[in-house]
C-alpha cells in the first residue's frame, strides 16, 4: 500500500512538470506498476487471512485412541501445530512431566529430590512472581538439569491481550530469567490453558513453542487434595506414548506419590524424559 501511494505521488508530480507526451508515458508505466502491486497485495491478503482472537479453553477431554492417547490433544496438534503449539509429543514416545509454578507451597524441594533420585527431567513453568520470590529453587531446577518454561509475567488470559501486551508478558519474564539466572527460555504454557489463534501466532513470533498437556487432574486445590492412593493409580493409568503430564507443585499429594508414580509408569514399559541420557 505504501508503494502504491508513492507511485501515485510521483505520477502527480510528473504530470505537473513534464511535457504531456512524457506524462502519458509515465502514467502508463505507473498504471502497470500499480496493477502488479495490487495483484501482490491481493495474493498476500488471500494467503494471510486475519487470525481469530476468539478465546479457546483447552482441555484434553476423556476420549482416547487405541494407544490411550487423548484425542483432544491429538486434535489440538493437528489444528494448531502450524503455530509451534502442541499438547502431546507425537515424535517422541517418552513421557514428559511438567509442573506449573504459580506459587511456592513448600513441596518443590521434595519434588526435585524425587526427580533427581529417579533420574527424571521435568519442565517447570514459572510466573514472574515465583521467579522473583524463589531464586534458590529456580537455580536448583537449572543446576539439576530441568527445563524452565515461561508461564507469563502476571498470569493473564492471553487471548484477551493485544499483540504488544502478549509480547510484554512473554519478554518481561524471559529477560528477567536470562539476566538473573543466565537461562534462556523457549517454551511457554498459556495461563489457564486459554489461547486464540492470534495469541499462539504472537507466541511463535516471540521465538516460543506453546506446550499444553495430554494428562491433567484436579491437584491444585491445596485444601481439597486427592487421596494419595487414588492419585497414584490415576497418574499411572493415564500413561501413554508422548504424554505431557500437567502437575502442580503446590500439591502435597503429588509430592508424596511422585516416586511411586514414576516407578509404576516405568513398570508398564514406558520411558520418561531423563536427566542423564545414558542413565
C-alpha positions, 0 to 999 in steps of 0.5 A, spaced: 500 500 500 505 504 501 508 503 494 502 504 491 501 511 494 508 513 492 507 511 485 501 515 485 505 521 488 510 521 483 505 520 477 502 527 480 508 530 480 510 528 473 504 530 470 505 537 473 512 538 470 513 534 464 511 535 457 504 531 456 507 526 451 512 524 457 506 524 462 502 519 458 508 515 458 509 515 465 502 514 467 502 508 463 508 505 466 505 507 473 498 504 471 502 497 470 506 498 476 500 499 480 496 493 477 502 488 479 502 491 486 495 490 487 495 483 484 501 482 490 497 485 495 491 481 493 495 474 493 498 476 500 491 478 503 488 471 500 494 467 503 494 471 510 487 471 512 486 475 519 487 470 525 481 469 530 482 472 537 476 468 539 478 465 546 479 457 546 479 453 553 483 447 552 482 441 555 484 434 553 477 431 554 476 423 556 476 420 549 482 416 547 485 412 541 487 405 541 494 407 544 490 411 550 492 417 547 487 423 548 484 425 542 483 432 544 490 433 544 491 429 538 486 434 535 489 440 538 496 438 534 493 437 528 489 444 528 494 448 531 501 445 530 502 450 524 503 455 530 509 451 534 503 449 539 502 442 541 499 438 547 502 431 546 509 429 543 507 425 537 515 424 535 517 422 541 514 416 545 517 418 552 513 421 557 514 428 559 512 431 566 511 438 567 509 442 573 506 449 573 509 454 578 504 459 580 506 459 587 511 456 592 507 451 597 513 448 600 513 441 596 518 443 590 524 441 594 521 434 595 519 434 588 526 435 585 529 430 590 524 425 587 526 427 580 533 427 581 533 420 585 529 417 579 533 420 574 527 424 571 527 431 567 521 435 568 519 442 565 517 447 570 513 453 568 514 459 572 510 466 573 514 472 574 512 472 581 515 465 583 521 467 579 522 473 583 520 470 590 524 463 589 531 464 586 534 458 590 529 453 587 529 456 580 537 455 580 536 448 583 531 446 577 537 449 572 543 446 576 539 439 576 538 439 569 530 441 568 527 445 563 524 452 565 518 454 561 515 461 561 508 461 564 507 469 563 509 475 567 502 476 571 498 470 569 493 473 564 488 470 559 492 471 553 487 471 548 484 477 551 491 481 550 493 485 544 499 483 540 504 488 544 501 486 551 502 478 549 509 480 547 510 484 554 508 478 558 512 473 554 519 478 554 518 481 561 519 474 564 524 471 559 529 477 560 528 477 567 530 469 567 536 470 562 539 476 566 538 473 573 539 466 572 543 466 565 537 461 562 534 462 556 527 460 555 523 457 549 517 454 551 511 457 554 504 454 557 498 459 556 495 461 563 489 457 564 490 453 558 486 459 554 489 461 547 486 464 540 489 463 534 492 470 534 495 469 541 499 462 539 501 466 532 504 472 537 507 466 541 511 463 535 513 470 533 516 471 540 521 465 538 516 460 543 513 453 542 506 453 546 506 446 550 499 444 553 498 437 556 495 430 554 494 428 562 491 433 567 487 432 574 484 436 579 491 437 584 491 444 585 486 445 590 491 445 596 485 444 601 481 439 597 487 434 595 486 427 592 487 421 596 494 419 595 492 412 593 487 414 588 492 419 585 497 414 584 493 409 580 490 415 576 497 418 574 499 411 572 493 409 568 493 415 564 500 413 561 501 413 554 506 414 548 508 422 548 504 424 554 505 431 557 503 430 564 500 437 567 502 437 575 502 442 580 507 443 585 503 446 590 500 439 591 502 435 597 499 429 594 503 429 588 509 430 592 508 424 596 506 419 590 511 422 585 516 416 586 511 411 586 508 414 580 514 414 576 516 407 578 509 404 576 509 408 569 516 405 568 513 398 570 508 398 564 514 399 559 514 406 558 520 411 558 520 418 561 524 424 559 531 423 563 536 427 566 542 423 564 541 420 557 545 414 558 542 413 565 
